[in-house]
Amino acid sequence: MMFFAAPTSIPIPTQTHLTIHTAHQLFPSKIQQGTLKFTIRCSSTRLQEKIQEKSSVNELTGKGDLLKSKKGDLLDFLPPIKVAKRVVLVRHGQSSWNAEGRIQGSSDFSVLTQKGEAQAETSRQMLIDDSFDVCFSSPLIRSKRTAEIIWNVRNEEMITDADLREIDLYSFQGLLKHEGKAKYGSAYRQWQVDAPNFNIDGHYPVRELWERARSCWTRILTHDSRSILVVAHNAVNQALVATAIGLGTEYFRVLLQSNCGVSVLDFTPKPEGGSPNIFLNRLNQTPNSPIAAGNSGGRKTGMRIILVCHGISQNDPEDNFPHSGDGPLNMLGVIQAQKTAELLLDLKLKTIVSSTKIASAETANTICRVQEAADCLGADCVPRYVEMKQIQDLDVGQILKKSKQDAVGSQPLQPGWLNGYESEIATSLWGQSAKAWRYLLDELSKGSEQENVMVAVGHPALHIAMLGHCLNLTEEWMGTFHLDAGSISVVDFPDGPTGRGIVRCINYTAHLGRWSIPITRSTSDDEEF
């Protein structure tokens, strides 16, 4: 029998307890079957020693003046790689303390609820045909149980990494949220509104988490594998996504990670060596619908922008995505539009805006027809009118057609395909997208303060650029994001259109069913992802 001992390098927060579990307690089914193979891995350096070595807060947090920094400078900590790698991040399923509204942090007392087990099983089904070489997991029970369910009968190695544990919240851990508010007052308020500068028991938890995420990437990317599954937690997965693409602690709670939400990052080597190219392939693909009403980062919101990429048109082969969307939808594009309309069925949309291009207009029209028919399915039919607007500012086809890069037109679905455009094309796209994003925010502000949902249908290049504006990034970040035909991306505005956008998901394609894009691909050959 092999026993797990708590790694000695974990800084134990004050007023928390250490629990030691045996392998039978953590993986009872796998121990009985004799199928589980695992490694326990600890951080090689103590976090507090590293923090003390930092000469400035900005160096630690990556905060500083982010938008005036060179993007590449923010990614120099990533080790060079020799082959393309894909990393799939999964947050654990709902835990007992999630359900109770209790602050978990890095404590290890909660377990998966029945709902959490079901969510993990749905994730297993989502990933059942996908190929992985290794699984990295947090050492905490709720994450390890999720990893066990997803990994199932796979025989590949599982590595438990202490730095993948959830954010250390010290004295907050174990408190119900209303208890934290009552007991800590201003400190709890700062945790809610200014988390990067939140201090408790002499620690800055979010800053420590970002540093820990960077150390995780070094071990993940230097592992001898190409397709990697990582099962961890809400905050640490946020930090992993943000640090990978070069965002600082001010993006905490901006890139959502729901229970069993899946996020995918692609890393490709640079010919000249150094830190790899990084692409966010998708963010927070969840077992449940991404447009369901509810909280956004723990806050209620009814104001939302949904970006819908139009389906594939007849003018383009199915493995390519059109530059302009000038042609009508082909059969696959029609299916994609119908599936998107079904996903949005429960929303009571008042207005749908689209590009003037045929593929976008047809996709918008399909959504509109399903919306208007939805209220006539019962005995009491009350027709409902949904306004459709075609907006010139949402057209970018003419900009992209000016490109002289033939390679961009032949394989636009490869990670980072926007990087293939000339600088003047990228600048024009960025400027046009700024107008489009401003238009959507203005339209959103015209609705009720409690609830207003804007659906915009257009080209993926436009939507990628608008996501950049939403995140207050600069033009050079556009190539970091990826969108597929028929995908949706959702941005919530809990503080209204003038407040900060919270990204609920990017490149969500689960609604397309058998026509969706696989999360991973076979690693049996040498083809890049």
N, C-alpha and C positions, 0 to 999 in steps of 0.2 A: 504494500500500500504506500502511496506517495502522499505526503501532507503538504498543504500550502501554509507558509508562514508569511505574515505581513512583511513586505519589503522594508528594510531598515531605512531606505532613503526617503520614504514618504514623510513630510513634515506633518505630525499629528496636530490638528487644530486644537485649541484650548476648549475645554468643556465638551469633548467628544470622547467616545470609547473606541477601543480597538477590538475587533472581532476576528478570531482565527477560525478558519473553516477547513475541514478536510475535503479531499477530493470527492468523497461520497456525498457530502453535503452540497457541493457545488454542481456536480454532474452525476447524479445517481444513475440515470439511465445509461450514460456512456460508459461509466465504470463497470456496470454489470455486463454490457455488451462487449467491452474490451475494444472499442473502436476509436476512442478519443486520444489524440496525440497533442501534447501541449508543451509550451516552454514558459517559464516565469521570467520576466525581464523587469529590471528596475532601472531607474534613472541613474546614470553614472556620476552625476554631480548633485550636490545638495542645492535646492532652489534658493534657500536663504543666503547661502554663501555667494551665489551668482548675483543675487539682488544687491548685496552689499558692495560688490565690485563695481556696480554701475556708477558712473560719475554724474549722471544726470537723469532726471525722470523721463525726459523725452527719448533718451537712448533706450530705456527699458520698455516704454510703452509703444514706441513707434508712432507716438501721437504727433508732437511737433506741428509743423506746417505741412501736412500730408500732401495737399494738392499742389504744392509748389516743389515737391520732391520729384526726383527722377524715379519713374516706376521701377526700373531695373535695380536701383540702389536698395529698394525695399525688399528685394528677393535674393540678395547675395548670400543669405544664410543657408539657402537650399543647396545640397550637395550636387555635383554633376552626375549625370546618368549616361549610360551607354546605349540603352534601348528605351523605346517608348514604354511608359507605365500608365496604368489606369488604377485609380484608387476610389473605391466605393465606400462612402461613409454612411453608417446607419445608426440612428439613435435607438436606445432601448425602448421596449413597449411600455405602456402605462404601468406605473408602480403603485404600491399601496399608499405611499406618501404623496404621489401625484394626485391620487384620488381624494386624499384627505386635505389637500392644500397645505401640506407641511413642507418646510424648507429642508431640502435634502443635502445639498452641497456634496461633499465627499464622504458623508456618513454611509454606513453599510447595513442599515437596519430594515430597509424596505425591500419588498419582493414584487415580482410581477403579479398584477391582478389577473383575473380571468380574461378581462378585456385585453390586457397587455400580452398575455399568452396568445390570444387570437390575432392580435396585430403582428406579433412575431411570426406566426404561422403564415399570415398573408404575405409578409416580406419574404419568407422562405419560398412560397409559391412564385412570387415575383422574380426571384433570383434562381429558381430551380434549374433552369437551362443554361445559366451563366457559369463561366469558367473562372475559378479562383485558384491561385497558387498558394495562398497563405491567408490566415485570418489573424488580425491584431485585435485584442479586446481589452477593455478596462478590467481591473481586478474586482470591481464591485459586483455583488450578486445579481442585481437587476440587469446589468449589461451582459454579464457572463451567461446568464440564462437565455437572454435573447440571442446571443452568439451561438449557444448550443442548439437552439431550435432552428436557426437559419442554416448552420453548418450541417446538421443532421447526419447523414451517412458519409459525408466527405471524409477522406482519410488524410488530407493535407494538414500541414502543421497549424496549430493554434498557438499564438504568442500572447501572453498576458503582460501588458506594459503598464507599470504603475503611473506613468505620466498621463495616461489616458483616463484616469479617474476624473470625476466631476470637479467643478470649481470648489476650492476650499473656502467655506464661509464661516468657519470658526464658531463664535458664540451664537450665530444665527441658526446653526444646524439643529434640527429637531423641533424648532418652534413652528406653530401654525402662523400663517401670515399675519393674522390680526394680533397675535401675541408679539410678533416681532415689531409691529407698528407701535403697540402700546408700550413695550419695554424699552425700545431703542429710539423712538421718536424721530429726531432729526437725522440720525444715522440711517434708519430704515428709509426715510424719505430720500436721502442721497442715493441709496442703493437703487431706488426706483427711477430717479430722474437724472443722475449723474454717476452711473456705475463705474466708469473708469477711474474716478477720483474717490470712490467709496473706500473708507478706511475702517477696519474693525480689528481690535486686539493688536494694533500695531502693524497690520498687513493691508496691502492693496490687492484684493483678490483677483480683480480682472487683469491687472498688470501682471501678476504672477502667472495667471492662466495663459496669457499671450506668450510669455517666455517659455512656459512648459510646452505649448503647442509647437513652437519652433524646434524644440529638442525632439519632439515626437517625429516631426517630418524627417529629421536627419536619419533616424533609425528605420523609418518606413521606407524611405527612398533608397537606402543603401542595402536593404534586404535583397537577396538574389531571387527576385520574382518580378513578374510583369503585370499581373492582375491581382489586386490586393483588396481584401475586405477589412474594414475597420468598424468595430461595433463599440460605441461609447455613449456619450451623454449630450444633453442639449448644449450647455455652455461650451464644453470642450470641442464639440463638433463645429460650433460657430467659430471658435478661435482657429481651428484647423483650416476651415474654408477661408477665413479672412487673412490669416498669415500666409497661406499659400498664394493668394492673388495679390498680396501686398497692401492689405488694409490694416489700419491701426485699431486700438482699443475703442475708439469712438464709434466703431461699427458694431459694438456689442448690442445685441437685441435688434439688429437691423436685418440680418439674414436668418430667417426663422429655421428652426429644426424641430419638427413635430415628432411625437412618439412614432418610432419606426419609419420616420421620413428618410428617404434615400437621396444622397447628394453624390455627384460624380465629378472627379477631377482628372484631367488628362495631363501627363507630363511627357514632353518630347525633348530629346537631347539637342543641344545646339552644336553646329559643326565646329565652332571655335572653342567648344568646351564651356566650363563654368556652369552657373545655375541654369536649370532647364527652362524651356518654355512651359507656361502653365495656362490651362484653359478650364474654365468652369463649364462642364458639359451640361449639368442640370443641378438644380437646388431643390431639396425638400419634396421629392416625389413621394406622396403619402399613401398609406393603405386606404384612407378615406378621401372623400372629395375635397379638393383644395378650395372650392368656392363655398363650402358650408359656412353658415353664419357662426360667429363665435369670437374668441379673443385673438388678438394679434400681439404676440409677445407678452401675454398676460393682461392685455388691455382691450376693452370692448371697442369695436369699431364697426361702422356701417357704411363708411366711405371707401370706395375701392375702384381701382382701374384694372381691367382685365385686358391684356394684350394677346390677341389671337393671330397666329401666323396663318395666312391663307394656305389652302392645299395646293398640291402639285397640278400644273396646268397641262393641257394637251400639247403644248409647244415644246415640252421638255421630257426627256426620259425620266423614269421613276427614280433612278438613283442620283439624279441631279435636281437642284432647286433653281427655279427661274430667276433671272436677273430682274425682270420687270413685272411679271405676272400679267402680261398683256393678253395671253390666251385664256380661253375658258378652262374650267377644271376638267381633268381627265377622270376616269372612273375611280382611281384611288383618291384623287382630290375631292370628289363628291362624297366618298365614304368619310374622309377626314372631316369635311364640313358638317356632315350629318352627326357624326360622333361628338363633335364639339357642341353642336346645338343641343344634343341630348344631355351633355354634361351641364350646360347652363340652364336647363329646363326649369329648375326650381327657383331661379331668379326672376323677379318681376321687372324686366328691363323696360325702360321708357324710350331710350335712344341707343342706336348702334351707329358708330361712325366707321367709315372705311376709306381706304384709298379709292381713287377713281378707276383703278385698273380692274380688268374683268375678273381675275381670279379672286381678288379681295371683295369685289362687289357681290359675286356669286356666293362666297362664303358668308358674308354678312346677310344676304337675302335668305339663305337657308336658316340661319339662326333666327332671323325675324319671323319667318313663316312658322317655325316650331313654337316660338314664344306666343304668337297670336293664336295658334291653335290650342295651346295648353289649357286655356280657360274654357274651352268648348268640349272637353272630354267627358264632362258629367252631364246630368239631365238639364241643369240650368245653365244654358250657354249664354255667356256674356262676352261678346266680341271685344277684344282689346287691341288698340292700335299701338304699334311700336314704330317710332320715327326712325327713318334711315337717312343718314347724311353722308355724302361723299365729299371728302375734304382734300383739296389740292396739296395742302401741307403734308399729308400723309403719303404722298407719292415720292419715291426715291429712284424709281426705275430709270429715269432719264439720266440721273447722276451716275448710276452704276454702269450704264451702257457706254459712258465716255471712257471707261477703262481700256487700256491697251494690253492688259494682262490676260492672254487667252487662257492661262492655267486657272484663273479665278473662275471662269465660266465653265470649265470642264469638271471641276471637283469642288463645288462650293460648300459641300457638307462636311469637309474635313475640319478638324478642330483648328480654330484660329484663321478660318478662311478670309475674314475681313482684313487680316494683316497683308493679304496679297494685293490689295489695291494701292495705287499711287497715293502719295501724301495729299495731293490736291483733291483727289476723289474723296479721301477720308475726311478732309477738312470741310468739303461741301456737304457731305453726309451729316457730319456733326452739326453744322449750322442749320441744316434743314430739320434735323431731329429736335433741335432746341425749340424751333417754332412749333413743331407738332406737340411736344411735351407741354409747352405753355398753353396751347389750345386745349389740351385734355384737362389740365388743371383748372383753367377758366371755366370749362363746361362742368366740371365736378363741383365747383363752388356755387353753381346756380341751383343745385338741388337742395333737398332738405338737410339740415344739420345732422339729423339722426341717421339718414340712410340715403345713399345715392351710389349707384354702380354704373360706371362707364365701361362699355366694351368697344375696343378699337381693333379693327382688322386691317392688317397690312403686311408688308414685306419684313422678313426677319432682320434684315440689316437695319431698318428703321427702328424696330423694337429693341434691338441690341443697343443702339445708340441712345434711345430714350431711357433704357435702364441705367445707362451711364449717367445721364442727367439726373435721374431720380436719386442716384447714390452720390451725386455731387462730385463726380470724377472728372477727368480730363479726357481729351480725344484719344490719347495713347492707350487707354484702358479698353477700347472697343474690341480689340482682337482677343480679349481675355474671355469673352462670353460666347455662348453657342446656342442657337435655336434651330429646331427642326420644323419641317412642314407640318401643319396641323397642331402644333404645340400651343400651349397657353402659358402665360406668366401673370402672376397676380401681385399687385402692390396695394397694401392697406394704408389708410391715413387716419389713425386714431385721434390725431390732433387737427384734423381737417386738411384741406388742400394746401394751406399755407405752412403746415407742419411737415415733419420729416416722413418720407415714405418708408414703410416697413415691407420688405420683400417676403411674401409668403411662399412663392415658388417661382422657379425659372425653368422653362423648357419641360413643362409637365406633359407627358404623352401617354400616361397609363390609360386614359379614356379611349385611346385608339384601339385597344385590345390587341388582336393578332397583327394589326398593322402598325403597332407602335415600334419605336426604335429600341433594340436590345440595350440593356445597361452595360453588359460586357460582351466581348467577343472571344472566340477561341484563341488560345495562346499556343496552339500546337505548331504554328508555322512562324515565319519571321516577318509577317506583314505587320505594319504599324497599325495601331488602333485608328 
